[in-house]
């Protein structure tokens, strides 16, 4: 028997027992499907998040106020003059923008809900890379004149006015009405505030009309070529000096966040991949059990083949090919099912998930390895069968 004869014999045996073959390879299908899907979605999700952050550049540093209680003592909180002076004190800063933070109750979908009001200068959106998906962002003149205009996060705009509503609606914040002039495009958030569910108003209005005094955060843009870790330390030390050695502000960079994100996504992929690997192990054990049953059922056939001149290596190869065929077909079905699911998720969520070639190679490689590992033992038993005793087997 040559390799082709062994292959034809193995495929014929699988076809003769269609239901058993399908149920046997089902564990392999689920395992490979799970591994391929997990790796593809985790890699695609990671690249999507990275692209969102990198669209604004990696030279952004954020300083968040760790103690947001309002204070009567003006010296106890950071002022806008102190923030603007930092640009002169630290020459590595290219641009900066202070941010004010308020919470106000608004009626959203028939229920009162606390909504974030974010007071910023106009350069905040430019530095962060936030553009208007419809309408426009308020201008420097509007900030200077304290124009009562605002931009709304995309999710919040739909919740407040519905997808069919146009711009020009008014939102009441405390006793002041702000006219909606733009909708912010969706943006991955860097910090505890979700831009997509917030209302952005000119910083001058937040101070004069809404009474906000304490700066919640400061956004810094480093100059090109500047060492971000070095700039981060300078900013942190300067803020510490303002507050007499106290760390009132937490300072973080985009690079720092990306590094943390990379580690978290890596751990998630390993954990989910390990869980999926358990199903592959179970599927492999199932294949070995079925192959052992198959060897037992075909003992007489093995004896006849050996009596006709088949060698141990011929018998070993035949059953090994049968095990590999089960695993390979199951792995192929699992990969196709995974690709189909990823394409459906991409279409429904309108997110471009790319099919990872590495995930396909790993998935198929695992199925091939399982086929060999769990197929060798039954194949060896078949190859060592005594032909005389085998022919007597009933």
C-alpha positions as CSV (number, residue, x, y, z in Angstrom):
1,X,0.0,0.0,0.0
2,X,1.3,3.4,-1.0
3,X,0.3,6.8,0.6
4,X,-2.5,7.3,-1.9
5,X,-4.0,3.9,-1.1
6,X,-3.8,4.7,2.6
7,X,-5.5,8.1,2.1
8,X,-8.4,6.6,0.0
9,X,-8.9,3.8,2.6
10,X,-9.0,6.3,5.4
11,X,-11.4,8.7,3.7
12,X,-13.7,5.7,2.7
13,X,-13.8,4.6,6.4
14,X,-14.8,8.1,7.5
15,X,-17.6,8.3,4.8
16,X,-19.0,4.9,5.8
17,X,-19.5,6.3,9.4
18,X,-20.7,9.8,8.6
19,X,-22.5,10.6,11.8
20,X,-19.8,9.2,14.0
21,X,-17.1,11.0,12.1
22,X,-19.1,14.3,12.3
23,X,-19.7,14.0,16.1
24,X,-16.0,13.1,16.6
25,X,-14.7,16.1,14.8
26,X,-17.3,18.4,16.4
27,X,-15.0,19.0,19.4
28,X,-12.2,19.9,17.0
29,X,-14.6,22.3,15.1
30,X,-15.5,24.1,18.4
31,X,-12.0,24.3,19.6
32,X,-10.4,25.7,16.4
33,X,-13.4,28.0,16.0
34,X,-12.9,29.4,19.5
35,X,-9.2,29.9,19.2
36,X,-9.3,31.5,15.7
37,X,-12.2,33.8,16.8
38,X,-10.6,34.9,20.0
39,X,-7.2,35.6,18.4
40,X,-8.8,37.5,15.5
41,X,-11.2,39.6,17.5
42,X,-8.6,40.4,20.3
43,X,-6.0,41.4,17.6
44,X,-8.6,43.4,15.7
45,X,-9.9,45.1,18.9
46,X,-6.4,46.0,20.0
47,X,-5.6,47.5,16.6
48,X,-8.9,49.5,16.6
49,X,-8.2,50.9,20.1
50,X,-4.6,51.7,19.2
51,X,-5.6,53.5,16.0
52,X,-8.1,55.6,18.0
53,X,-5.5,56.8,20.4
54,X,-2.7,57.2,17.8
55,X,-5.0,59.4,15.6
56,X,-4.4,62.2,18.1
57,X,-0.7,61.4,18.4
58,X,1.4,59.9,21.2
59,X,2.7,63.2,22.5
60,X,-0.4,64.0,24.6
61,X,-0.2,64.1,28.4
62,X,-3.2,64.5,30.7
63,X,-3.1,65.8,34.2
64,X,-6.3,64.8,36.2
65,X,-7.3,66.4,39.5
66,X,-7.2,63.7,42.1
67,X,-9.2,65.8,44.7
68,X,-12.2,67.4,43.1
69,X,-13.9,68.9,46.1
70,X,-14.8,72.6,45.7
71,X,-12.7,74.9,47.9
72,X,-13.5,78.4,49.2
73,X,-9.7,79.2,49.3
74,X,-8.6,80.3,45.9
75,X,-5.0,79.2,46.6
76,X,-6.2,75.6,47.1
77,X,-7.1,75.0,43.5
78,X,-5.4,75.4,40.1
79,X,-6.3,78.6,38.2
80,X,-6.3,79.1,34.5
81,X,-3.6,81.7,34.8
82,X,-1.3,79.2,36.5
83,X,-2.1,76.7,33.7
84,X,-1.3,79.1,30.9
85,X,1.9,80.2,32.6
86,X,3.2,76.6,32.4
87,X,3.6,77.0,28.6
88,X,6.3,79.6,29.3
89,X,7.8,77.8,32.3
90,X,8.1,74.5,30.4
91,X,9.3,75.2,26.8
92,X,8.8,71.5,25.7
93,X,5.0,72.1,25.8
94,X,3.6,73.0,22.4
95,X,0.0,73.6,23.4
96,X,-2.3,73.1,26.4
97,X,-5.9,73.4,27.4
98,X,-7.6,73.5,30.8
99,X,-10.8,71.5,31.4
100,X,-13.6,72.3,33.7
101,X,-16.0,69.6,34.9
102,X,-19.7,69.8,36.1
103,X,-22.5,67.4,36.4
104,X,-26.1,68.5,35.6
105,X,-29.4,66.6,35.5
106,X,-31.0,66.3,32.0
107,X,-34.0,64.4,30.8
108,X,-32.8,61.6,28.7
109,X,-35.3,59.2,27.1
110,X,-38.0,60.2,29.6
111,X,-35.8,59.9,32.7
112,X,-33.6,62.3,34.6
113,X,-29.9,61.5,34.2
114,X,-26.7,63.1,35.4
115,X,-24.8,64.4,32.4
116,X,-21.2,65.6,32.2
117,X,-20.6,69.2,31.2
118,X,-17.1,69.7,30.0
119,X,-15.8,73.3,29.8
120,X,-12.9,73.7,27.4
121,X,-11.1,76.2,25.1
122,X,-11.4,75.6,21.4
123,X,-8.0,74.0,21.0
124,X,-8.9,71.1,23.2
125,X,-10.7,69.4,20.2
126,X,-7.8,70.1,17.8
127,X,-5.2,68.7,20.1
128,X,-7.3,65.6,20.9
129,X,-8.1,65.0,17.3
130,X,-11.9,65.3,17.8
131,X,-13.8,66.5,14.8
132,X,-17.5,67.3,14.4
133,X,-19.4,64.5,12.7
134,X,-22.1,67.1,11.9
135,X,-22.1,70.9,12.4
136,X,-18.9,72.4,13.8
137,X,-16.8,73.0,16.9
138,X,-17.0,76.3,18.7
139,X,-14.3,78.9,17.8
140,X,-11.8,81.0,19.7
141,X,-14.0,84.1,19.3
142,X,-17.0,82.3,20.7
143,X,-15.0,81.2,23.7
144,X,-13.7,84.8,24.2
145,X,-17.2,86.3,23.9
146,X,-18.8,83.5,26.1
147,X,-21.2,82.5,23.4
148,X,-23.9,80.2,24.7
149,X,-23.2,77.4,22.3
150,X,-22.2,73.7,22.8
151,X,-21.2,70.5,21.1
152,X,-22.7,67.2,22.1
153,X,-21.3,63.7,22.1
154,X,-22.7,61.5,19.4
155,X,-24.4,59.0,21.7
156,X,-25.9,61.6,24.0
157,X,-27.2,63.6,21.0
158,X,-29.1,60.6,19.7
159,X,-30.5,59.9,23.2
160,X,-31.6,63.6,23.7
161,X,-33.0,64.4,20.2
162,X,-33.1,61.2,18.2
163,X,-31.3,60.4,14.9
164,X,-33.8,62.5,12.8
165,X,-33.3,65.8,14.8
166,X,-31.3,68.6,13.3
167,X,-28.8,71.0,15.0
168,X,-29.9,74.2,16.6
169,X,-31.8,72.6,19.5
170,X,-31.3,74.1,22.9
171,X,-30.1,72.4,26.1
172,X,-30.8,73.8,29.5
173,X,-27.9,73.6,31.9
174,X,-29.1,74.9,35.3
175,X,-30.6,78.3,34.4
176,X,-28.7,78.8,31.1
177,X,-29.7,77.6,27.6
178,X,-27.0,76.5,25.2
179,X,-27.6,76.1,21.5
180,X,-26.2,72.9,19.9
181,X,-24.0,73.8,17.0
182,X,-22.2,70.4,16.5
183,X,-22.0,66.7,17.2
184,X,-18.6,65.3,18.3
185,X,-17.4,62.3,16.3
186,X,-17.0,59.1,18.3
187,X,-13.7,59.0,20.1
188,X,-12.0,56.5,22.4
189,X,-11.6,58.2,25.7
190,X,-8.4,58.9,27.5
191,X,-9.4,59.4,31.1
192,X,-12.5,59.0,33.3
193,X,-14.8,61.2,31.2
194,X,-16.6,59.7,28.2
195,X,-16.6,62.3,25.5
196,X,-19.3,60.5,23.6
197,X,-21.8,61.1,26.4
198,X,-20.7,64.6,27.4
199,X,-21.6,68.2,26.5
200,X,-18.7,70.5,25.6
201,X,-19.2,74.2,26.2
202,X,-16.8,77.1,26.0
203,X,-14.6,77.3,29.2
204,X,-15.5,81.0,29.7
205,X,-19.2,80.1,29.9
206,X,-18.6,77.4,32.5
207,X,-16.8,79.9,34.7
208,X,-19.0,83.0,34.2
209,X,-22.5,81.4,33.8
210,X,-22.2,78.1,35.7
211,X,-19.9,79.1,38.5
212,X,-17.2,76.5,37.9
213,X,-13.8,77.6,39.4
214,X,-11.7,74.5,39.8
215,X,-9.9,73.0,36.8
216,X,-10.6,69.3,36.6
217,X,-7.8,68.4,34.1
218,X,-5.2,69.9,31.9
219,X,-4.4,68.5,28.4
220,X,-0.8,69.0,27.3
221,X,0.6,68.6,23.8
222,X,4.4,68.0,23.7
223,X,6.5,69.4,20.9
224,X,7.8,67.0,18.2
225,X,10.9,65.1,19.2
226,X,10.5,65.8,22.9
227,X,10.9,62.9,25.4
228,X,7.4,62.3,26.7
229,X,8.5,60.6,29.9
230,X,10.8,63.6,30.7
231,X,8.1,66.1,29.9
232,X,5.6,64.2,32.0
233,X,8.0,64.4,35.0
234,X,8.5,68.1,34.5
235,X,4.7,68.7,34.4
236,X,4.2,66.6,37.5
237,X,7.0,68.4,39.4
238,X,5.7,71.8,38.4
239,X,2.1,70.9,39.6
240,X,3.6,69.6,42.8
241,X,5.4,72.9,43.5
242,X,2.1,74.8,42.9
243,X,0.5,72.9,45.7
244,X,3.3,72.9,48.2
245,X,4.7,69.4,47.5
246,X,1.3,67.7,47.3
247,X,0.4,65.4,44.4
248,X,-3.0,67.0,43.7
249,X,-2.9,65.9,40.0
250,X,-2.3,62.5,38.5
251,X,-0.3,62.8,35.3
252,X,-0.5,60.2,32.5
253,X,0.7,59.9,28.9
254,X,-0.8,58.2,25.9
255,X,2.3,56.0,25.7
256,X,1.8,54.8,29.3
257,X,-1.8,54.0,28.6
258,X,-1.0,52.1,25.3
259,X,1.6,50.0,27.2
260,X,-0.9,49.1,29.8
261,X,-3.5,48.3,27.2
262,X,-1.1,46.1,25.3
263,X,-0.5,44.1,28.5
264,X,-4.2,43.8,29.4
265,X,-5.1,42.7,25.8
266,X,-2.3,40.2,25.8
267,X,-3.5,38.6,29.1
268,X,-7.1,38.5,27.9
269,X,-6.0,36.8,24.7
270,X,-3.9,34.2,26.6
271,X,-6.8,33.5,29.1
272,X,-9.4,33.1,26.4
273,X,-7.1,31.1,24.2
274,X,-6.3,28.8,27.1
275,X,-10.1,28.2,27.6
276,X,-10.5,27.5,23.9
277,X,-7.5,25.1,24.1
278,X,-9.3,23.0,26.7
279,X,-12.0,22.3,24.1
280,X,-9.3,21.2,21.7
281,X,-7.9,18.9,24.3
282,X,-11.3,17.4,25.0
283,X,-11.8,17.0,21.2
284,X,-8.5,15.3,20.9
285,X,-9.3,12.8,23.6
286,X,-12.6,12.1,21.9
287,X,-10.8,11.4,18.6
288,X,-8.4,9.0,20.3
289,X,-11.3,7.1,21.9
290,X,-13.1,6.8,18.6
291,X,-10.0,5.7,16.8
292,X,-9.5,3.0,19.5
293,X,-13.0,1.8,18.9
294,X,-12.4,1.9,15.1
295,X,-9.2,-0.3,15.6
296,X,-11.2,-2.7,17.7
297,X,-14.1,-2.9,15.1
298,X,-11.7,-3.4,12.2
299,X,-9.4,-5.9,13.8
300,X,-10.3,-8.6,11.3
301,X,-9.8,-6.2,8.4
302,X,-6.3,-5.3,9.8
303,X,-5.5,-9.1,9.9
304,X,-6.6,-9.6,6.3
305,X,-4.5,-6.6,5.1
306,X,-1.4,-7.9,6.9
307,X,-2.0,-11.4,5.5
308,X,-2.1,-9.8,2.0
309,X,1.3,-8.1,2.5
310,X,0.5,-4.8,4.3
311,X,3.4,-3.8,6.6
312,X,3.2,-2.3,10.1
313,X,4.1,1.1,8.6
314,X,1.2,0.7,6.1
315,X,-1.3,0.1,8.9
316,X,0.2,2.8,11.1
317,X,0.0,5.3,8.2
318,X,-3.6,4.4,7.4
319,X,-4.9,5.0,10.9
320,X,-2.7,8.1,11.4
321,X,-4.1,9.6,8.1
322,X,-7.6,8.8,9.3
323,X,-7.0,10.7,12.6
324,X,-5.4,13.6,10.7
325,X,-8.3,13.8,8.3
326,X,-10.8,14.0,11.1
327,X,-8.8,16.8,12.8
328,X,-8.0,18.7,9.6
329,X,-11.5,18.7,8.3
330,X,-12.8,19.7,11.7
331,X,-10.2,22.4,11.9
332,X,-11.1,23.7,8.4
333,X,-14.8,23.9,9.3
334,X,-13.9,25.7,12.5
335,X,-11.8,28.3,10.7
336,X,-14.5,28.9,8.1
337,X,-17.1,29.3,10.8
338,X,-14.8,31.7,12.6
339,X,-14.3,33.8,9.5
340,X,-18.1,33.9,8.9
341,X,-18.7,35.0,12.5
342,X,-16.0,37.8,12.3
343,X,-17.5,39.0,9.0
344,X,-21.0,39.2,10.6
345,X,-19.7,41.0,13.6
346,X,-17.9,43.5,11.3
347,X,-21.0,44.1,9.3
348,X,-23.4,44.5,12.3
349,X,-21.1,46.6,14.4
350,X,-19.6,48.5,11.4
351,X,-16.1,47.8,12.7
352,X,-13.4,46.6,10.3
353,X,-12.1,43.3,11.9
354,X,-9.4,41.8,9.7
355,X,-9.1,38.1,9.5
356,X,-5.7,37.3,11.1
357,X,-3.6,34.9,9.0
358,X,-1.7,34.1,12.2
359,X,-4.9,33.0,13.9
360,X,-5.7,30.7,10.9
361,X,-2.2,29.2,10.9
362,X,-2.4,28.7,14.7
363,X,-5.9,27.2,14.5
364,X,-5.0,24.8,11.7
365,X,-1.7,24.0,13.2
366,X,-3.3,23.0,16.5
367,X,-5.8,20.7,14.8
368,X,-2.9,19.1,12.8
369,X,-0.9,18.6,16.0
370,X,-3.9,17.1,17.9
371,X,-4.5,14.7,15.0
372,X,-0.9,13.4,15.2
373,X,-0.7,13.4,19.0
374,X,-3.9,11.6,19.7
375,X,-3.8,9.4,16.6
376,X,-0.4,7.9,17.1
377,X,-1.4,5.6,20.0
378,X,-4.5,4.0,18.3
379,X,-2.4,3.7,15.1
380,X,0.4,1.9,16.9
381,X,-2.0,-0.6,18.5
382,X,-3.4,-1.3,15.0
383,X,0.1,-1.7,13.5
384,X,1.2,-4.2,16.3
385,X,-1.9,-6.4,15.8
386,X,-1.0,-10.0,15.3
387,X,-2.5,-11.0,11.9
388,X,-3.3,-14.6,12.9
389,X,-5.2,-13.5,16.1
390,X,-6.8,-10.6,14.2
391,X,-8.3,-13.0,11.5
392,X,-9.8,-15.1,14.3
393,X,-11.4,-12.0,15.9
394,X,-15.2,-12.0,15.7
